[in-house]
Amino acid sequence: MPIERILSEDDINKVIKANSKPPFGIRNKTIVLGSTYWLLTAYELSELRLEDVMDKSGSFMSIWVLPDYVAQNGEARELRTSAHIVKFMQEYIDWWKANGLYQTGKKSYQGCDPKAPFILNDNFEKYALSKREKGGPNVLPIALNKKLNSLLETAGIKGCTPSSFRDSGIKIFYDNGCHYNDLKDFTGIKTKKSLDNKIRPHEAELESVMNSLFRNV
């Protein structure tokens, strides 16, 4: 069974660039960074609200908590946003304001509705969730998964699925020295086996590794 392709940081930048045209370029970049930087699942991105990432004063929080009702496993977890990502997220909110989206006329939350969905679809609304089966309790982020697939398709990247964004982000964090336990806390992934499945070598990388080994023998 072929192993799913893992995106490099260059691949991720390629996806962002290929999907950067107005009017949704800045929104598309937010979706990609939400998956690969915050390491959120498509379900969590669909459920995320403005008040989860911004405080009442209108500042994006450098340390914030993904609520239990948003977290896919039902357990709240602490996340972080570095200054350079905060700068971009502010550009995203400026895009909201330029388009008159979710404005309240109040000073708090930069005049935006704190209950508004943070990730907006092409109709400037929340990405809807779909029931797994009729009458079933579970839901799937089918709408946002379709958007993630379209971002990959536009960039001409094959061999990936919507989950590739988050999986790739996890591996990039690990390869850049993120501690194992920090990754477990940051992602909400509980077991070593599940996390190992995200950071193990992949077929495309294995060939590259083998080509680089024992070159001086």
N, C-alpha and C positions, 0 to 999 in steps of 0.2 A: 504494500500500500504506500503510495507516494506521500512524503512528508510535506506539509504545507510550507510554502515559502515564507521566510521571515524577511521583513523589510529592513533595510539599513536606514540610517539617518538621511543619507542622500536620496534613497527611494521615497522617504516620507516628504522631503523637500520637493521632490519631483511631483508628487501627488498634489501638494499644496499649490505649486506653481501652475500646474495644468488646470487647476480648478479655481483660479484666482480672478476670473473675469466677473465684472459687475452683473447683476446686482448682489450675488450671493457669495462672492469670493471670500469676503472676510468671515461670513458665517461658515463656509466650508472649512476654512483654516481653523476655526474654533472647534468644529467637530473633530478634526484630525488631532488637534492638540489635546482635546478632552480625552480621546482614546489613548494616545501615545505618551502624553506627559502626565496627565492625572491618572492614567491607567484605569479609566472607567469603562465598564461594559456598555454596550448599546442600550441595555435596559436602564442602567443608572443615568446615562446621558439623557435619555428620554424623560426621566423623572426629575432631573435636577432643576432647581428653581433659583432665581436670582438671589434670594435671601440666604441661600446655602453658601454662596461664594463672596457676597458683599455684605458689609455691616451697614447699620442704619445711617451712619455718617456719609455713606457713599464710597467708602474705600474697599477695594478688593482685599480680602484677608490673606496674609502670608501663611497663616496656619488656620485651617478650618475643619469642620467636622461634616462628613457625609452622613446625613441622618439615617437612622435605622429603617425608616420607611422608604428611603431611596435605595439603600444598599441592597444588592441582589440577594445576599445571604441573610438579610434582616438584622445585621449587626453594624452599628455605627462605627466609623473608623476615621482617624485623623489624616488629613491630606495637607499638602503644602503647595504654595505658588510663589516661585521666585520673582524677583523684581522685573526681569525682562519679560516674563509671561504676563505679569500684572499690567505692564505697559501695553501689551497687545490686547488683553481683555478689555482695557479701557477704550481702545479703538473700536472694539466690537460694540460696546455700549454707546459710544458716540454714533455708530451706525444705527443703532436703535433710535436714538434721539433724532437723527437726521431724517429718519423715515416715520417719525411720530409714533413709534411702537410702545405700547404699554406705559404711556405717560399718565401721571397722576396730578401734576401741578403742585405737588408737595416738595419740600426740600430734601426729605429723607430719601435714601437710595437713589440719589441723583435725579429725583423726579420720576423714577420708574416704579412700577408695581412690584413689590418684593415677592409676590406670589406668582409672578409671570414665569413661564418655562424659560430656562436659560438657553436651551438649544431650540431654535425655531425652524420650522419646515418652510417650504417655498410659498406657503400661504401665511407666513409669519405667525404660525400657531404651533402648539405642542405636537411633537411626533407621537401619534397615537400608538397604543399597545393593542395587540390582538390576542384573543383567547386561544390557548393551545388547542382546545377542543370544546365543542358545544357543551356548555354547562360546567366546564372544568375550571378549577381555581387558578391555574397558572396562565400567565400571559407572556407573549413574545414581542420583541421590538422589531417586528417585520418591516415597518415603514422606515425606520432609521437604518436597518440593515440594507434595505434597497438603496438608500442614499449612499451608504459606505461602498457598496458594490459599484455604484455609478461613478464615484470618485476614482476608484481603481481603474475602471474601464476607460474613463476619460484620459487617465495618465498612461494607458497602454500597458498596465502591469498585470501579468497573468499569474495563475497559480496561488492566488490569495482569496481569502474570504473576509467578511466583515470583522471576524475575531482576530484576523492577522494584525490589525492596527494595535490592539491592546497587547497581544502576545509579543509583537515586535518591540513595543515600548518596554515591556518587562525585561526582555533580553538585553536591550540597550542599557537599561538601568544596571542590570547585573554585570554586563561586560565592562561598564565604566566604574565598577567597584562598589556598587550598592550592597550593603550587608544583607545576607540571606533573611535574617529575622525582620529587618526593616522592610524588605520586599513583601514578606508575609503580612505584616501589619498594614502596609500601604495599599495592598491589593485586596486584602480580606481573604486570600487563599490560605486555607487552613493546613493542608497536609504537605509534607515534603514531596511526596510523589507528584501531586498536582502541580506544584511549583517547578519541580524538575522537568516536567513535560513542557514547560514554557521556555526553559533556559538550556535544554539539552542541545547538542549539535544537530544541525539539520542538513539534509542532503546537499543542498546548494552550497552550504558552507563547508561541508566535508571535502568536497573536491578542491576547494580553494586551499584548505588546510593541508591536504595531502600534496598539492603542487608546491607548497612552500617549505615542506619538511625535507631534511637531509640533502639540501642542495649543495652542501660543501663536502659531501662524503667522497 
